[in-house]
C-alpha cells in the first residue's frame, strides 16, 4: 500500500477535506452539543472500498474527534520521523485504527493514548492503577494486544484475530472501572 506521508493535511485546516485526491475523505458535521461529555456528528473516512461511518444521532464521547485528527495527522510522519529508521505511518495502519477507534467510541471505552509506532503502526494504550493495556495496529489483519491486571498479575498477549474476545472483555473491565 502507498504511504500518505507526503500529503499535507490537518483536522485544524477544514471540516471537510480530501487526502491524496479521493484516497481519504473526512467529513464532520456537528448537529448539537449535548454537554461536556458528548455530541453528535457524522464521520466518514474512505479509502478505496473501505468506509467507516459514524452517523448523526449517535452519541459519541468528547475525545473522539481529537482522536480522529491525531490518527489522521500521523499520515504526515515521514520515514525516519523518530530520528532513527521509523517507517512512515501509512493508510494500511490508519484505516484499521480509525475502525477500532470508532468501536471504542460506540462501546463507551475510556479515551486511549494514541501513539505512532516506529514499525509503521499505531498503538492505543490505557494505563490505569489497576491495569495496563496496549493494542497495536500494523495492518487490517495484524493487530496485537497485551494487557495485565496488576492486582492479580493476570496477563494476556496475542493477536486480536480470529478471536478478540480477550481484548473486548478487558476493555469492558476498563470501561466499568473508569471514572
C-alpha positions as CSV (number, residue, x, y, z in Angstrom):
1,X,0.0,0.0,0.0
2,X,1.2,3.5,-0.6
3,X,2.1,5.9,2.2
4,X,0.2,9.2,2.6
5,X,3.1,10.8,4.4
6,X,3.7,13.3,1.6
7,X,0.2,14.6,1.6
8,X,-0.3,17.6,3.9
9,X,-3.4,17.6,6.0
10,X,-4.7,18.5,9.3
11,X,-8.0,18.5,11.1
12,X,-7.5,22.1,12.0
13,X,-7.5,23.2,8.4
14,X,-11.0,22.4,7.5
15,X,-14.1,20.4,8.5
16,X,-14.2,18.8,5.0
17,X,-11.1,17.8,3.1
18,X,-9.8,15.1,0.8
19,X,-6.4,13.5,1.3
20,X,-4.5,12.4,-1.8
21,X,-7.2,13.1,-4.3
22,X,-10.0,10.7,-3.4
23,X,-8.0,8.4,-1.1
24,X,-9.4,9.5,2.3
25,X,-12.4,11.6,2.9
26,X,-13.2,13.0,6.4
27,X,-16.5,14.8,6.9
28,X,-17.6,16.3,10.1
29,X,-20.9,18.0,10.5
30,X,-21.8,18.9,14.1
31,X,-25.5,18.5,14.9
32,X,-25.8,19.6,18.5
33,X,-23.9,19.9,21.7
34,X,-25.1,17.6,24.5
35,X,-22.8,18.9,27.2
36,X,-19.3,18.3,28.3
37,X,-19.3,14.5,27.7
38,X,-20.8,14.0,24.3
39,X,-22.1,15.5,21.0
40,X,-23.5,14.1,17.8
41,X,-21.9,14.3,14.3
42,X,-21.4,12.4,11.1
43,X,-18.0,11.0,10.4
44,X,-17.0,9.2,7.2
45,X,-13.5,8.0,6.3
46,X,-13.0,6.3,3.0
47,X,-10.0,4.6,1.3
48,X,-10.8,2.7,-1.8
49,X,-13.5,0.2,-0.9
50,X,-13.2,0.7,2.9
51,X,-15.6,3.1,4.5
52,X,-16.0,3.8,8.2
53,X,-19.1,5.8,9.2
54,X,-20.5,7.1,12.4
55,X,-23.7,8.8,11.6
56,X,-25.9,11.5,13.0
57,X,-27.7,10.9,16.3
58,X,-25.1,8.6,17.6
59,X,-23.8,10.0,20.9
60,X,-20.0,9.9,20.9
61,X,-17.5,10.8,23.6
62,X,-16.0,14.2,23.8
63,X,-12.5,12.8,23.0
64,X,-13.5,11.1,19.7
65,X,-12.9,14.0,17.2
66,X,-9.5,14.9,18.5
67,X,-8.5,11.2,18.5
68,X,-9.6,11.0,14.8
69,X,-7.5,14.1,14.0
70,X,-4.5,12.6,15.8
71,X,-4.6,9.4,13.8
72,X,-5.1,11.2,10.5
73,X,-2.2,13.6,11.3
74,X,0.1,10.5,11.7
75,X,-0.1,10.4,7.9
76,X,2.2,13.4,7.9
77,X,5.1,11.5,9.5
78,X,7.8,10.8,7.0
79,X,10.3,7.9,7.2
80,X,12.8,8.5,10.0
81,X,10.3,10.6,12.0
82,X,11.8,9.3,15.2
83,X,15.4,10.4,14.3
84,X,16.2,6.7,13.5
85,X,14.7,4.4,10.9
86,X,11.0,4.6,11.7
87,X,8.6,3.8,8.8
88,X,6.0,6.3,7.7
89,X,2.6,5.7,9.1
90,X,0.6,4.5,6.1
91,X,-3.0,4.1,5.2
92,X,-2.7,0.4,5.9
93,X,-2.5,1.2,9.6
94,X,-4.6,4.4,9.7
95,X,-7.8,2.9,8.4
96,X,-8.0,-0.1,10.8
97,X,-7.0,2.3,13.6
98,X,-10.0,4.5,12.7
99,X,-12.2,1.5,12.7
100,X,-11.1,0.4,16.1
101,X,-11.4,3.9,17.5
102,X,-15.0,4.0,16.2
103,X,-15.7,0.8,18.0
104,X,-14.1,2.1,21.2
105,X,-16.4,5.2,21.0
106,X,-19.5,3.2,20.2
107,X,-18.8,0.9,23.2
108,X,-18.2,3.7,25.7
109,X,-14.5,2.9,26.3
110,X,-12.3,5.5,28.0
111,X,-10.0,7.5,25.8
112,X,-6.8,5.8,24.8
113,X,-3.4,7.3,24.4
114,X,-2.6,7.1,20.7
115,X,1.0,6.7,19.7
116,X,2.8,6.2,16.3
117,X,5.0,3.1,16.3
118,X,8.4,3.0,14.5
119,X,7.3,-0.1,12.5
120,X,4.7,2.0,10.7
121,X,1.8,1.1,13.1
122,X,-0.4,2.8,15.5
123,X,-0.8,1.9,19.2
124,X,-3.6,2.5,21.6
125,X,-2.7,2.5,25.3
126,X,-4.6,2.6,28.6
127,X,-2.6,2.9,31.8
128,X,-4.7,2.8,35.0
129,X,-3.7,2.0,38.6
130,X,-5.5,-1.4,38.2
131,X,-4.4,-2.4,34.7
132,X,-2.4,-1.7,31.6
133,X,-3.4,-2.4,28.1
134,X,-1.9,-1.9,24.6
135,X,-3.4,-2.6,21.1
136,X,-1.0,-2.2,18.2
137,X,-2.3,-2.0,14.6
138,X,0.2,-2.8,11.8
139,X,-2.4,-3.6,9.1
140,X,-6.1,-4.7,8.9
141,X,-5.0,-8.3,9.6
142,X,-2.1,-7.7,12.0
143,X,-3.5,-6.3,15.3
144,X,-1.9,-7.4,18.5
145,X,-2.8,-6.7,22.1
146,X,-1.4,-7.0,25.6
147,X,-3.0,-6.4,29.0
148,X,-2.2,-7.0,32.6
149,X,-4.3,-6.8,35.7
150,X,-1.9,-5.5,38.3
151,X,-3.7,-6.8,41.4
152,X,-3.9,-10.4,40.2
153,X,-0.9,-10.5,37.9
154,X,-3.2,-12.0,35.1
155,X,-1.9,-11.0,31.7
156,X,-2.6,-11.9,28.1
157,X,-0.8,-11.2,24.8
158,X,-1.7,-12.2,21.3
159,X,-3.5,-11.4,18.1
160,X,-7.0,-10.0,18.0
161,X,-7.7,-12.4,15.2
162,X,-9.5,-14.6,14.8
163,X,-11.0,-14.2,18.3
164,X,-10.6,-10.8,20.0
165,X,-12.9,-11.7,23.0
166,X,-9.9,-11.4,25.5
167,X,-9.4,-7.8,24.4
168,X,-13.0,-6.8,24.4
169,X,-13.5,-8.3,27.8
170,X,-10.5,-6.4,29.1
171,X,-11.9,-3.2,27.5
172,X,-15.3,-3.9,29.2
173,X,-13.5,-4.1,32.5
174,X,-11.6,-0.9,31.8
175,X,-14.9,0.8,30.9
176,X,-16.7,-0.4,34.1
177,X,-13.8,0.8,36.3
178,X,-13.1,4.1,34.6
179,X,-14.3,7.1,36.4
